[in-house]
């Protein structure tokens, strides 16, 4: 039989492109541009109508049916979606701040080993840098730029527990891996347990966290149980990792040729007589990298009744490093529950237990020495031991890379208990009181061992053993009273008031002994020399009062105000309390009558906000003087030695909060039956009273300068996020993209620039700009040297430096800003498509406009000693016209070509296929389970970049410096996995 008809919306507007199929078959069609359709169907069948932005509808076709008019109801799920905000939830449609939410579905098809990877490239305005590829290392997260020369980490709140991003007093006591250890924050959290991640980017959304919100707030919510039948899931993957890019170093013949040339240019005797007999030699970098396994297992149970729900999960993750001697594993247990114990009383808990263990050997020296080592050195010696230098012209005093990797021990084991319990009492449906008690407890246990060894001329005759133990305990109590009620069907008021208090105590102990019986016994009591023990403790606390008021009229006109008052022990009595307000307004233009006939627009909301936030992340006792008790004094006529103290740090009782003022204007737009979503924001973020350590004269005898409120920084930029989703028959498309710009400038700094190595922070420039000399070529002849500004010891072939001040002499006054380490543009793209049982996803991420200083102590070093170098130097200057960029090679570098300059600065922009995955879902009845999905995936498949070294996504330290200090590279990973649901 033939059925014809039209499909319309609730207002009678005809809908084109609606999918019409016979339920349980492949018979189907789509509506025409005027919303009509015609379809041959079996008698007594059911037609299914589906369209993006509208609720699915089924219509039974009887014998007498020939014409239909089907009305589809708008799917209000998007508008009614609830997002997590500070101290509660809010309808997405009513949010007036700049808030981005990522659900577990957004990254479930991407292998993520930590929470930061789930954020990377998926949220406009959030820059995530994977500090290193070392297993267990946490990434660096920056929300809307860098607003201070100090700590720029965001605040992490996990299931309502405010964590300590750096766990002050723990990782400072011991970090055996030498990596970017982050004991607090998001480290050790199993990403498989996460339900959603919400980033509060502007002051309107994050002011409720006051003194710790200036760098943004990241809210992590873990999975909870739902009423209904029990659900069991098992997810697992396994694969292999490989180093995807190794720089090309000079081979044995090339190395010896360059070495001889550098020595002859310095008037020295060549070290190698017959370079043509050396051949290729051994690729030292390749020796320290190998294919490495990665595996993950996650088992979860969830379910419950209407009164009690639970979610329990177990996880195990193991990742061997592509660098030899490096590995990491993590065990995790999560238990969440909610119980309606009385009609008005609800209680519950969130609990996460993790154990993470890392091993690193002496990786830093392994890495650097593999780059420096001569390719003439064998991989192994005749006795089977690691190869080492034996001949003139080789690095006789260097530690063999393989020996550093396997014989040294650096292990760190971290235990963490994170969670809370809550009780919520509903006085009325509108008025609720909630009290929570939570904690974040971390224990670190580390061991470091240096063996007795002999690698040629590099020897160590005294073994050493260090044991380090640290514990950090943070407790948090929060009490809030909330009210939410709608009056006269159009006036909605919600309010929240509360008081919170949090305190931390950290302790650390370290013990050291030397001369163990052999390299196999690694127990302190077995050592016999140089006993040494040290320990310390620290405490901090904060008490806060919070308030929030939201009002909306017909969900059309929206107002919001937040206030937090914080009192912190990090500041002196005169400046202990800070007040942090915010205000926001929104206008849902799409709800106005004059917008009713614009069918393409489903939702259009303008919003604007202003607010102030704080940053308290400085040393714990910076408001008072610091003393060193380990000082001896000679007193009296008898010259008696007496123990005493001496000041080592000056305090400043007048320091106060860094205050960040932020303005934000944005719009949220939904088009074409909610198939297209657009979010646009522009922000200005100004930090004043920046806490900096202004240098003091060395004659004071004090080593640590006091903090002062002496600077201001401005960040500004645009953010754009666009999404598109559509279903056509068995096809479904889902595409999301975002892009962000950022401009960073120091407005004031008390007239005193901050210089740290190659970095300089000064007024009018971005924070931590690269600072050095500017190359304008290479001297080709002596005549060119004679007509140039005076440059000490210059010879033809040396780098010609630009005389910036025009005084005729090259000196320190000729240095300039040579690079910006803060990306000007970040972007990400996520695309997925499914057809029947197949699914495919692609994730692309990148940055643009960022420069990196490639540390000259590594493979980019000019040949001025025994170290190897890259093949770049095969194109060095050897005579007039041969090179105008790479200088001559000369032993000792008498003209200081190696000085800090733009010669070592590189564009580290990149675009990377971060993840690509192909999956297939098996029929449900195949094995009697609800869902079986198998997949193959590749991470870091392709990277396009002008950067010449291992990885353009180089690490960044706490002080926001982008320097490639032989950073452990990220691997390329190939893996397969399975998802089971029972």
C-alpha positions, 0 to 999 in steps of 0.5 A: 500500500502507498502512504503519503503525507506531510511532516510539520512542527508544532507551529505547522511549519513543514519540515524537509529532510525528515527520515521516514522508515518502516520499523524493523526494515530498510524501507524508507525515504526522506521528506521533500523540501515542502515536507511531503513524502510518499512511501510503499509500505506493508500493511499494518506496519509502523512508520518511524519519523526522526529528525535532528532537533525533534523527538522521534515519533512512531505512527501505526499504518492501518488498512485504511491509512492513505494520507498522514499529517505527522507533527514532530515535537521539538526535542527540548533535551538540549535546552533542558540539559543540566550542566555542573556548576560550582556548588550545584547544577544549572539548566544549560539554557539558563547559564550566563557565564562562559562554561564548557562541558565535555561528557564521557561520550565526547572522549569515549572513542579516544584512548585517554590515559589522564584527565588532561588528555580528555580536555585537549583540543575539545574546549575553546580557550583551554590550552593543554600541553602534554608536558612530556611523553613520560608515562605517568606525567600529568599535562599542563592546563592553561585556561584563557592564558597566563595571568601571572609569573607564578602558578598559573594552574587552574583549580580542580574540583573532583566530585565537589572536593577542592583539590590542591593542584601542586599538593604543596609540601609533597612533591616538593619534598621528593620527585624521583622521576624528574618529571612534572609530578602533580600529586594533587589536581587531576593526577592519578584519576582514572579517566574511565570513571569520569562522567563529565568535565566542566570548565568555568572560564569567566568570572561569572561562573568561577567567582563562587571559588574566589581566591583560587579561581583566577586561573580557571576552574575545572569541575570533574564529575565521576559516574554515579548509579541510576535506578533500574536494572544493574549494568556491568561494563568491561572496557579494555585495550592493549597496544604498542608504542613507538618513537615516531620521530628521532632527529638525524644525528651525524654518523661516525664518519660525519662526526669525525669529519666535523670534529677534525674541522673544528679542531683545525679551525682552532689550531689544534691537532685532529683527533681522527686520522682515517675518518673514511674507515669509521663507516656509519657507526652506532645511532646512539639515540635509537639505542635508548628507544624501543617499542613499548607495551600499553594496556588498560582494563576497567570493570564497572558495576552500577544500578540500584532502586528508586531509593538507592543507587550505586556505581563501583569500578576497578581499573588497572593501567600499565604503560611501559615507556618508549625510553628504556628503563621507564614505566608506570602502572596505576590501580584504581577503585571508585565507589559512589552511592546515593541513598534516600534514607528518609522522605526528606533526607538523602545521603551519599558518598564519592570515594576514589582510591588510587595507587600509581607507581613510576620508574625512571632510572636516570633518564635525564642523563640517559637522554642527554648523553645519547644525544651527545655520545659519539657514534663511534662508541659501540653499543656494548663492550666485549664483556657485554656491558654498556658501551663507553668512550675509550679513544681520544675524540670521544666523551671520556667523562660521560656516563654510558646511556645504557648504564644510566638507564638500567643500573640507576634506580629512581622509583616513586609510588603514590597512594591517594584517597579522595572523596567525601560524604554528604547529607542533604535535607529538603525542608520543602521541595524548594529549600534544601540544606546540604553538608559535606565532609571530604578529604584528599590524602596523598602518600608518596614513597620514593627510592633513589639508588646510585650504584658502584660502576665503571664505564671507562674513565667515568667511575663511581666507587661509592654507592648511595641510597636515598629513601623519601617519604611524604604525606599530605592530608587535606580536609574540607567541610562545606555547608550550603543552603539552597532555594529554587522556586518559580513564582506565577509561572514566570519568575524563577529565583534560585539562591545559595548561601554557605560557609566552607573551610579547608585545611592541609598539613604536609610532612616529609622525611628523607634518609640518606646513606652510602657504601652498600655491600653491593649493587643488589642490596638496597636497604638503608641499614646495609649501608655504612657511611654518611648517615643523613636524615632530614624532614619538614612540615607545613600547614595552610588553611582557608575559610570562605563564605559564599553566596549566589543569586539567579533570576530569570523571567520566562527563561528570557531575561537572565540575571546572576550574581556571585560573591565569595569572601575568602580568608587565607593563612597564606597572608598576614593578618592585615590582608587575610581576607579578600572579597570576590564578586561577579555579575552576569546577564543574559537575553534569550532573543529567540524567545521574543515574539519578533523571532517566532517566524525565523524558523532557522533559529531555534535558540539565540542567547546573548550574555555578558559578565564582569567579575573579580577572582583571586590567586593565592598560590605563593609560598606558605609563609611569605608574609614573615621572615624565614630562618635557617636553624642550621647555623653555627656561631663562635661566641665568647672569649673561649670561642665556643661554637653555639648553634643558632639561626640566620635569616634566609628569606625576607617576608612581606606582611603587606602582600595581598591577593593577586586580583583578576578582573574579567569581562566577557561577552558571548552568544549561544546559537542553535540553528536548523532544528538544533543541528548546528550549535555555535558559541562565541566569546570575547574576553579581557582578563586583567591581573593586578597586584601580581605577586613577584619576587623583586630582586634584592642586593646580595649584600643583604646576606638573604638568599630569598627575595620577598614577594611584592604586589608589583605587576599587572598582566592582560590576556584577551582573545576570541573563542569560537566553538561550532558543532553539527550533527545529522542523521540520514537513514543509517548514517549519523554525523557529528562534527565539533570544532573550536578555535581560540586566539590569545594576546598576552601583555605585561602592563606593569612590573614596578619597572624591574624586569624579571630575567630567568635564563633565556626568558625575560618578563618586562612591560609591554611584552608577553610573559616569559618572552625569549630574549637574546641576540639577533643573527643577521647572517654569517661573516663571509670575509675579513672586509665584512668584519672590518666594516661591521660593529666591533665583535670580539674575536670574530673571524670569517665564518662566525655569526654576524650579530645585529647592532641593535642600538647602533653604538658600533659594539656588539654587547649585552645592550644588543639583545632583543625579544626573539620569541613568544612562548605563549601560543597565539592560536589554538584549535581542535576538531572532532569528527565522527560518523557511523553507518549501521554497525560501523563507527569512525572518529577523528580528532585533530589538535594544534597550536599556531604562533609559538616559539620554543628555545631549543636548549643549546646543550643538546643536539643543536649544540655547535661543534665546539667540544666532543659532543655529537650534533645534528646533520644540520651542521653538514651545511656549515660555513666552510668558505665565502658563499657556502652558508649565511646561517650555520657558522663555521665550527671551531673548538672552544667557540672563541667568538661565542657563536653559542650565545643565547640568540634567535639561532636556537629559536624555532617555530613550534606550531603544529597540527596533529592527528591526535587520534583516529579510530575505527570500531564495529558493534557486533549483533546483540544476540551473538554472545548473549550480551547487550553490547560488544564493540571492538575497535582499532586506534592510532594516537599521534598518527601524523604531525605537521610542524616546522619544528626540527626536534623530537616533539613540538608539543614540548613541556612547560614548567610551573613558571610558564617557560617553553624550553626544550630541555631534552623533553621526553617525546610522546609516542605513536601508539597502535592499539586494539580494544573491546567494549562489553556491556552486560 
